Amino acid sequence: MSLSDLDATATLAAADGNLRRRRVAEVEELEIALRWADLHSSDPQAEPEAIPVRYGGDRLVHLGGEGTPAVRELCLLELAVAFRCSEAKVRSTVAAGLDLRHRLPLLWDVVRKLDIETWVARRIARMTRRLPHGQAASVDALLTDAAAESPAKLLRLVETAIMQVDAEAERERLDRARRSRGVWVSRPRPGEEDDEQLAGLRTVIARVTTADAIWFDATVDQIADLLASLTDRLPHLADLTRDELRAEAFGWLARPQELAGLIADSTGDADEAATALAALPRPDATVYVHVGDGPVADVEQLGPLLVERLAELLGHTRITLRPVIDLHEGRSVTGYTHPADVRERCLLRTGGDRFPHSAGSGRNVDLDHPQPFDADGPPGQTGDHNALPLRRRHHRAKTHLGYVVTPLGPDRWTWRTPHCLTRLVDARGTHAVSLGEEYGYRALS
């Protein structure tokens, strides 16, 4: 029977059944992650002829809190391939499973009975991870009668319980929090539907002292008032709300040279404006913008942006144009290290890490030789034809754990993991292929 044939009662029953099946699958995922961790809990450095850690060899790491067993670090990558997700997600899953099984066994029983959402249990595992084993057990006991509460209430109970079991540690944590000041700019997450992103908007988060926050708030208000008084000169500000004016003021604060000029011009002191402008240094930044024939540009580290919004991104500074890099160009060299121009072309073509299912899109990567470099081999082994960008941990696993990577042409590879999971990685992403298909690709390469 299709969903369109269900009446109201049957639809609710289907919803309940769907919830149960989802929880079963999520618990099974945790149990699979735990089994994988159990299979990889011996020390790789104790094995004969182990590669030392300083040369990239495998090692034991503790993902969970006190009292949880260690796990081989590089084994997590193959599980990530099996789950078709990033390594970071697998690390989080394994850590949560270990914490629940070894530190929060009462909560783990509730999870396995499907009486609580797994995401709530995982959040509790993360919240209690810093606690000593005994204190985590105390929190676990306090939650026994509260599992039926809503997620919000349950998480508040956990926060309270953590404070109760170790007030001194909580004070130290708050002290560390006071030393964790910073300013962060949001980055888009691939796949998220975000109209703000296409509109050229970002979220800025600042953690500062209370005094600085008060001063900043007052300064933003002051500049917003100034902007509101200058709508004859800045007509695009005429219909803005107060919040929009404050956002404009924030932008002016990011361009102190122009703000100094605006303030000085508004007071009629042009000499003061010139002096202020000359005294302030101009920041430098490199922005990679890829523009084609369509209406959308791709800005590295920021994501897609409508072409007409580029003026907002680039229009407030001096711009140095650099020659377009021909990504179809290539060269090879005799040495081991990839030259800077090869690295630049490779990163522009690939966008970053090309380990299967990797979420990495930054430039902090190694360039691996998919075809291993042979010091006694022919010249020209290093170049655009033999460059694979990998994050350092992915590079270590590929080098030391028996991954087989076969280049199929420019920026296209097949991967075979130590347990024969096979993937094709190309410009469109990661694709699951059968072992037979992988053999076929290798034969044609």
Secondary structure as the mmCIF struct_conf table of DSSP 4:
data_model
#
loop_
_struct_conf.conf_type_id
_struct_conf.id
_struct_conf.beg_label_comp_id
_struct_conf.beg_label_asym_id
_struct_conf.beg_label_seq_id
_struct_conf.end_label_comp_id
_struct_conf.end_label_asym_id
_struct_conf.end_label_seq_id
HELX_RH_3T_P HELX_RH_3T_P1 LEU A 3 ASP A 5
HELX_RH_AL_P HELX_RH_AL_P1 ALA A 8 LEU A 39
TURN_TY1_P TURN_TY1_P1 HIS A 40 HIS A 40
BEND BEND1 SER A 42 SER A 42
HELX_RH_3T_P HELX_RH_3T_P2 PRO A 44 ALA A 46
BEND BEND2 GLU A 47 GLU A 47
TURN_TY1_P TURN_TY1_P2 PRO A 48 GLU A 49
HELX_LH_PP_P HELX_LH_PP_P1 ALA A 50 PRO A 52
HELX_RH_3T_P HELX_RH_3T_P3 VAL A 53 TYR A 55
TURN_TY1_P TURN_TY1_P3 GLY A 56 GLY A 56
STRN STRN1 LEU A 60 VAL A 61
BEND BEND3 GLY A 64 GLY A 65
TURN_TY1_P TURN_TY1_P4 GLU A 66 GLY A 67
HELX_LH_PP_P HELX_LH_PP_P2 THR A 68 ALA A 70
STRN STRN2 VAL A 71 ARG A 72
TURN_TY1_P TURN_TY1_P5 GLU A 73 LEU A 74
HELX_RH_AL_P HELX_RH_AL_P2 CYS A 75 PHE A 83
TURN_TY1_P TURN_TY1_P6 ARG A 84 ARG A 84
BEND BEND4 CYS A 85 CYS A 85
HELX_RH_AL_P HELX_RH_AL_P3 GLU A 87 HIS A 102
TURN_TY1_P TURN_TY1_P7 ARG A 103 ARG A 103
HELX_RH_AL_P HELX_RH_AL_P4 PRO A 105 ARG A 112
TURN_TY1_P TURN_TY1_P8 LYS A 113 LEU A 114
BEND BEND5 ILE A 116 ILE A 116
HELX_RH_AL_P HELX_RH_AL_P5 THR A 118 THR A 128
TURN_TY1_P TURN_TY1_P9 ARG A 129 ARG A 130
BEND BEND6 LEU A 131 LEU A 131
HELX_RH_AL_P HELX_RH_AL_P6 HIS A 133 LEU A 142
TURN_TY1_P TURN_TY1_P10 LEU A 143 ALA A 148
BEND BEND7 GLU A 149 GLU A 149
HELX_RH_AL_P HELX_RH_AL_P7 PRO A 151 VAL A 165
HELX_RH_AL_P HELX_RH_AL_P8 ALA A 167 ARG A 178
TURN_TY1_P TURN_TY1_P11 ARG A 179 ARG A 179
STRN STRN3 GLY A 182 VAL A 185
HELX_LH_PP_P HELX_LH_PP_P3 PRO A 188 ARG A 189
TURN_TY1_P TURN_TY1_P12 PRO A 190 GLY A 191
HELX_RH_AL_P HELX_RH_AL_P9 ASP A 195 LEU A 198
TURN_TY1_P TURN_TY1_P13 ALA A 199 GLY A 200
STRN STRN4 VAL A 204 ARG A 207
HELX_RH_AL_P HELX_RH_AL_P10 THR A 210 ALA A 228
TURN_TY1_P TURN_TY1_P14 SER A 229 ARG A 233
HELX_RH_3T_P HELX_RH_3T_P4 PRO A 235 LEU A 237
TURN_TY1_P TURN_TY1_P15 ALA A 238 ASP A 239
HELX_RH_AL_P HELX_RH_AL_P11 ARG A 242 LEU A 253
TURN_TY1_P TURN_TY1_P16 ALA A 254 ALA A 254
HELX_RH_AL_P HELX_RH_AL_P12 PRO A 256 THR A 267
TURN_TY1_P TURN_TY1_P17 GLY A 268 GLY A 268
HELX_RH_AL_P HELX_RH_AL_P13 ALA A 270 ALA A 279
BEND BEND8 LEU A 280 LEU A 280
HELX_LH_PP_P HELX_LH_PP_P4 PRO A 281 PRO A 283
STRN STRN5 VAL A 289 VAL A 291
BEND BEND9 ASP A 293 PRO A 295
STRN STRN6 VAL A 296 VAL A 299
TURN_TY1_P TURN_TY1_P18 GLU A 300 LEU A 302
STRN STRN7 GLY A 303 LEU A 306
HELX_RH_3T_P HELX_RH_3T_P5 VAL A 307 ARG A 309
HELX_RH_AL_P HELX_RH_AL_P14 LEU A 310 LEU A 314
TURN_TY1_P TURN_TY1_P19 GLY A 315 HIS A 316
BEND BEND10 THR A 317 THR A 317
HELX_LH_PP_P HELX_LH_PP_P5 PRO A 323 ILE A 325
TURN_TY1_P TURN_TY1_P20 LEU A 327 HIS A 328
STRN STRN8 SER A 332 VAL A 333
BEND BEND11 THR A 334 THR A 337
HELX_LH_PP_P HELX_LH_PP_P6 HIS A 338 PRO A 339
HELX_RH_AL_P HELX_RH_AL_P15 ALA A 340 THR A 350
BEND BEND12 GLY A 352 GLY A 352
BEND BEND13 PHE A 355 PHE A 355
TURN_TY1_P TURN_TY1_P21 PRO A 356 HIS A 357
BEND BEND14 GLY A 362 ARG A 363
STRN STRN9 ASP A 366 ASP A 368
BEND BEND15 PRO A 370 GLN A 371
TURN_TY1_P TURN_TY1_P22 ALA A 375 ASP A 376
BEND BEND16 GLY A 377 GLY A 377
BEND BEND17 PRO A 379 PRO A 379
STRN STRN10 THR A 382 GLY A 383
HELX_RH_3T_P HELX_RH_3T_P6 ASP A 384 ASN A 386
STRN STRN11 LEU A 388 LEU A 390
HELX_RH_AL_P HELX_RH_AL_P16 ARG A 392 HIS A 400
BEND BEND18 LEU A 401 LEU A 401
STRN STRN12 VAL A 404 GLY A 409
TURN_TY1_P TURN_TY1_P23 PRO A 410 ASP A 411
STRN STRN13 ARG A 412 ARG A 416
TURN_TY1_P TURN_TY1_P24 PRO A 418 HIS A 419
STRN STRN14 THR A 422 ASP A 426
TURN_TY1_P TURN_TY1_P25 ALA A 427 ARG A 428
STRN STRN15 GLY A 429 ALA A 432
HELX_RH_AL_P HELX_RH_AL_P17 LEU A 435 LEU A 444
#
